Amino acid sequence: MKPPKIAVIGSSSMDLVVTADRRPGAGETILGEAFSTVPGGKGANQAVAAARLGADVHMIGRVGDDAYGQEIVANLKANGVITDYVEPVTDVSSGTAHIVLAEGDNSIIVVKGANDHVTPSYVKNALSLLRECDLIMIQQEVPEETVIETARLCTEIGVPLLLNPAPAREIPDTVIEQAAYLTPNEHEAGLLFPGVPLADVLIKYPNKLFITEGSAGVRYYDGAEEKLVSSFKVEAVDTTGAGDTFNAALGVAVAEGKPLEESLRFANRAASISVTGFGAQGGMPTREEVERGLAE
């Protein structure tokens, strides 16, 4: 079977990760334990995950004209992602996430950098590619107007859109209507639909709205009843990137024409495997690993 063709419109960044016993106070210097640079960004993460799962993946994004930008593009290529539409922006730094791991939790400062240049006009430059795709995926680490225009474009050209509404922000009703699939977690769903019981929201958007509940699984309404597709129990090492893996796997499965419940099981299995490795992309599984996990 020919692999599905997927375009991922979104962010790419370099994660700068420091590990320490505790966070420093204002004006304080402490000694850390470790430092690493890890390619990240929700768009790049989802592109890498989808490529590892066997899709023909094209990334549409921007990087800075700097060393981090070169590393980000090299990492995408190394993972089989096609980068014809990942162009450097002159005099703008690549996006970075500054992450402190301490006291059993993380603190993160994101500098969007070149990701702010993933504009509606930049997306339109890739229209010939988008018309050929089986699915388009987008997240919210790019400008809001880009998400709005992408949803409109997908409706115009008749290609389904999977919108992962993270980080959470308000979304126009038109975008929700135009998206084929919407995948918030419980927190994001509460912000998207304030004051409305999530059970009612699920009924309003059957087979479109999929609320992820971490280790519990994913909840949706199939047109007749509310369903919870359970996750898989594993020993988690690092949950970073699990949501991106879920979205990518769901996108690959539906683009292949799998039934929804089967697609959600596939996505849950991929996400469960991803948390057994370090870093957003470190644990992202191959197609063979997911299929083996489903067969167990």
C-alpha positions as CSV (number, residue, x, y, z in Angstrom):
1,M,0.0,0.0,0.0
2,K,1.3,3.5,-0.9
3,P,2.1,5.5,2.2
4,P,-0.1,8.4,3.0
5,K,1.1,11.9,2.1
6,I,1.0,14.3,5.1
7,A,2.0,17.9,5.4
8,V,2.8,19.2,8.9
9,I,2.6,23.0,9.3
10,G,4.1,24.0,12.5
11,S,7.0,25.0,14.8
12,S,10.5,23.6,15.0
13,S,12.9,24.5,17.8
14,M,16.0,23.5,19.7
15,D,15.3,22.5,23.3
16,L,18.0,23.6,25.8
17,V,17.6,21.3,28.8
18,V,19.3,21.8,32.1
19,T,19.0,19.4,35.0
20,A,19.5,20.5,38.6
21,D,18.5,19.6,42.2
22,R,16.5,22.8,42.5
23,R,15.8,26.0,40.8
24,P,17.9,29.1,41.6
25,G,16.2,32.0,43.3
26,A,16.3,35.5,41.8
27,G,19.9,36.7,41.5
28,E,21.3,33.3,42.6
29,T,23.7,31.0,40.8
30,I,23.7,27.3,41.4
31,L,25.6,24.4,39.9
32,G,23.6,22.1,37.5
33,E,24.0,18.4,36.9
34,A,23.6,18.1,33.1
35,F,22.9,20.0,29.9
36,S,21.7,18.8,26.6
37,T,20.3,20.2,23.3
38,V,17.5,18.3,21.8
39,P,15.5,19.1,18.6
40,G,11.9,19.9,19.4
41,G,8.9,22.0,18.6
42,K,5.4,20.6,18.3
43,G,5.4,20.7,14.5
44,A,8.8,19.1,14.1
45,N,8.0,16.5,16.7
46,Q,4.8,15.5,14.9
47,A,6.6,15.4,11.6
48,V,9.3,13.1,12.9
49,A,6.8,10.8,14.6
50,A,4.6,10.5,11.5
51,A,7.7,9.8,9.3
52,R,8.9,7.0,11.7
53,L,5.4,5.5,11.4
54,G,5.8,5.2,7.6
55,A,4.1,8.3,6.2
56,D,5.4,10.4,3.4
57,V,5.9,13.6,5.5
58,H,6.5,17.2,4.3
59,M,7.4,19.8,7.0
60,I,6.3,23.4,6.4
61,G,8.1,25.7,8.8
62,R,10.8,28.2,9.4
63,V,14.2,28.2,11.1
64,G,16.8,30.8,11.8
65,D,19.8,31.3,9.7
66,D,22.0,30.0,12.5
67,A,23.6,26.8,13.8
68,Y,20.4,25.6,15.6
69,G,18.5,26.0,12.3
70,Q,21.0,23.8,10.5
71,E,20.7,21.2,13.2
72,I,16.9,21.2,13.2
73,V,16.8,20.7,9.4
74,A,19.5,18.0,9.6
75,N,17.5,16.2,12.3
76,L,14.3,16.3,10.2
77,K,16.1,14.9,7.2
78,A,17.8,12.2,9.3
79,N,14.3,11.1,10.3
80,G,13.0,10.9,6.7
81,V,11.0,14.2,6.8
82,I,11.0,16.1,3.5
83,T,12.2,19.7,4.2
84,D,11.7,21.5,0.8
85,Y,9.4,24.0,2.7
86,V,11.6,24.6,5.7
87,E,13.4,27.9,4.9
88,P,15.8,29.9,7.0
89,V,14.8,33.5,8.0
90,T,17.7,35.9,7.8
91,D,18.6,37.9,11.0
92,V,16.1,35.9,13.2
93,S,17.1,33.2,15.6
94,S,15.7,29.7,15.5
95,G,13.0,28.9,18.0
96,T,14.3,27.7,21.3
97,A,12.8,26.2,24.5
98,H,14.7,26.8,27.7
99,I,13.9,23.9,30.0
100,V,14.9,23.5,33.6
101,L,14.3,20.0,35.1
102,A,14.3,20.3,38.9
103,E,12.4,19.2,41.9
104,G,10.5,16.5,40.0
105,D,9.0,19.0,37.5
106,N,10.0,21.3,34.6
107,S,10.0,25.0,34.0
108,I,10.0,26.2,30.4
109,I,10.6,29.5,28.6
110,V,9.8,29.4,24.9
111,V,11.3,31.9,22.4
112,K,9.3,31.6,19.2
113,G,12.0,33.2,16.9
114,A,11.6,32.1,13.3
115,N,8.4,30.2,14.1
116,D,6.6,33.6,14.0
117,H,7.4,33.7,10.3
118,V,5.2,30.7,9.5
119,T,2.7,33.1,8.1
120,P,-0.4,32.6,6.0
121,S,1.4,33.7,2.9
122,Y,4.2,31.3,3.6
123,V,1.7,28.4,3.9
124,K,0.1,29.5,0.6
125,N,3.5,29.1,-1.1
126,A,3.1,25.4,-0.5
127,L,-0.5,25.2,-2.0
128,S,0.6,22.9,-4.8
129,L,1.9,20.4,-2.2
130,L,-1.1,20.8,0.1
131,R,-3.5,19.9,-2.8
132,E,-1.7,16.5,-3.2
133,C,-1.9,15.5,0.5
134,D,-4.1,13.0,2.2
135,L,-4.0,15.0,5.5
136,I,-2.7,18.3,6.8
137,M,-1.7,18.7,10.4
138,I,-1.2,21.9,12.4
139,Q,-0.7,23.1,16.0
140,Q,-0.7,26.4,17.8
141,E,3.0,27.3,18.2
142,V,2.6,29.4,14.9
143,P,0.6,32.6,14.5
144,E,-3.1,32.4,15.1
145,E,-3.9,33.8,11.6
146,T,-1.9,31.0,10.1
147,V,-4.1,28.4,11.8
148,I,-7.3,30.3,10.6
149,E,-6.0,30.5,7.0
150,T,-4.9,26.9,6.9
151,A,-8.3,25.7,8.1
152,R,-9.9,27.8,5.3
153,L,-7.5,26.5,2.7
154,C,-8.1,22.9,3.7
155,T,-11.8,23.4,3.2
156,E,-11.3,25.1,-0.1
157,I,-9.0,22.3,-1.5
158,G,-10.9,19.4,0.2
159,V,-8.0,18.0,2.3
160,P,-8.8,17.0,5.9
161,L,-7.1,19.0,8.7
162,L,-6.0,17.6,12.0
163,L,-5.7,20.5,14.5
164,N,-3.9,19.9,17.7
165,P,-5.0,23.0,19.7
166,A,-1.8,23.2,21.8
167,P,-0.7,25.5,23.4
168,A,-4.2,26.3,24.4
169,R,-5.8,29.5,23.2
170,E,-9.3,30.5,21.9
171,I,-10.1,29.2,18.5
172,P,-12.8,30.8,16.2
173,D,-15.9,28.6,15.7
174,T,-15.2,28.6,12.0
175,V,-11.9,26.8,12.5
176,I,-13.5,24.2,14.7
177,E,-16.1,23.6,12.1
178,Q,-13.6,23.4,9.3
179,A,-11.2,21.0,11.0
180,A,-11.8,17.3,10.4
181,Y,-10.2,16.3,13.7
182,L,-9.6,18.3,16.9
183,T,-7.4,16.8,19.6
184,P,-7.2,18.8,22.9
185,N,-6.3,17.4,26.2
186,E,-8.7,17.9,29.1
187,H,-7.2,21.3,30.1
188,E,-7.2,22.6,26.5
189,A,-10.8,21.4,26.0
190,G,-11.9,23.3,29.1
191,L,-10.4,26.5,27.7
192,L,-11.9,25.9,24.2
193,F,-15.4,25.3,25.5
194,P,-15.7,27.2,28.8
195,G,-18.7,26.5,30.9
196,V,-19.9,23.6,28.8
197,P,-19.8,20.1,30.1
198,L,-17.3,18.1,28.0
199,A,-19.9,15.3,27.5
200,D,-22.1,17.8,25.7
201,V,-19.3,19.1,23.6
202,L,-18.4,15.6,22.5
203,I,-21.9,15.0,21.4
204,K,-21.8,18.3,19.4
205,Y,-18.7,17.2,17.5
206,P,-19.1,13.4,16.9
207,N,-16.1,11.6,15.4
208,K,-14.3,15.0,15.3
209,L,-13.4,15.9,18.9
210,F,-11.0,13.6,20.7
211,I,-10.1,14.6,24.2
212,T,-6.9,13.0,25.4
213,E,-6.8,12.0,29.1
214,G,-3.1,11.0,29.5
215,S,-2.7,7.5,30.8
216,A,-6.4,6.9,30.9
217,G,-6.7,7.1,27.1
218,V,-8.8,9.2,24.7
219,R,-12.6,10.1,24.8
220,Y,-14.9,10.8,21.9
221,Y,-18.5,10.4,20.8
222,D,-19.1,8.1,17.9
223,G,-22.6,9.4,17.0
224,A,-24.4,6.9,19.2
225,E,-22.5,6.9,22.5
226,E,-19.5,8.3,24.3
227,K,-16.4,6.0,24.2
228,L,-13.1,5.9,26.0
229,V,-10.4,4.2,24.1
230,S,-8.0,3.0,26.9
231,S,-4.3,3.6,26.8
232,F,-1.6,0.9,27.5
233,K,0.2,0.5,30.8
234,V,3.9,1.1,30.6
235,E,6.7,2.3,32.9
236,A,7.1,5.9,31.9
237,V,10.6,7.4,31.6
238,D,9.8,10.8,30.1
239,T,6.3,11.9,29.0
240,T,7.6,14.8,26.8
241,G,6.3,14.4,23.3
242,A,3.7,11.8,24.1
243,G,0.9,14.1,22.8
244,D,2.8,14.8,19.6
245,T,3.3,11.1,19.0
246,F,-0.4,10.5,19.6
247,N,-1.4,13.2,17.1
248,A,1.1,12.0,14.5
249,A,0.0,8.3,14.8
250,L,-3.7,9.3,14.7
251,G,-3.0,11.3,11.6
252,V,-1.1,8.5,9.9
253,A,-3.9,6.0,10.7
254,V,-6.8,8.0,9.5
255,A,-4.9,9.1,6.4
256,E,-4.5,5.4,5.7
257,G,-8.2,4.9,6.0
258,K,-8.3,2.9,9.2
259,P,-11.6,3.0,11.2
260,L,-11.6,5.6,13.9
261,E,-11.5,3.3,16.9
262,E,-8.6,1.3,15.4
263,S,-6.8,4.6,14.6
264,L,-7.2,5.7,18.2
265,R,-5.8,2.4,19.5
266,F,-2.9,2.7,17.1
267,A,-2.3,6.3,18.4
268,N,-2.5,5.3,22.0
269,R,0.0,2.4,21.5
270,A,2.4,4.7,19.8
271,A,2.1,7.3,22.6
272,S,2.6,4.7,25.2
273,I,5.8,3.5,23.6
274,S,7.1,7.1,23.3
275,V,7.2,7.7,27.0
276,T,9.7,4.8,27.5
277,G,12.5,6.9,26.0
278,F,14.1,10.2,26.9
279,G,13.2,13.5,25.1
280,A,10.3,14.5,22.9
281,Q,11.7,12.5,19.9
282,G,13.9,10.0,21.7
283,G,11.1,7.5,22.4
284,M,9.0,8.0,19.2
285,P,8.5,4.5,17.8
286,T,8.8,3.0,14.4
287,R,5.8,1.4,12.6
288,E,7.1,-2.1,13.4
289,E,7.4,-1.3,17.1
290,V,3.8,-0.1,17.3
291,E,2.4,-3.1,15.4
292,R,4.4,-5.4,17.6
293,G,3.0,-3.6,20.7
294,L,-0.5,-3.9,19.4
295,A,-0.1,-7.7,18.8
296,E,1.1,-8.3,22.4
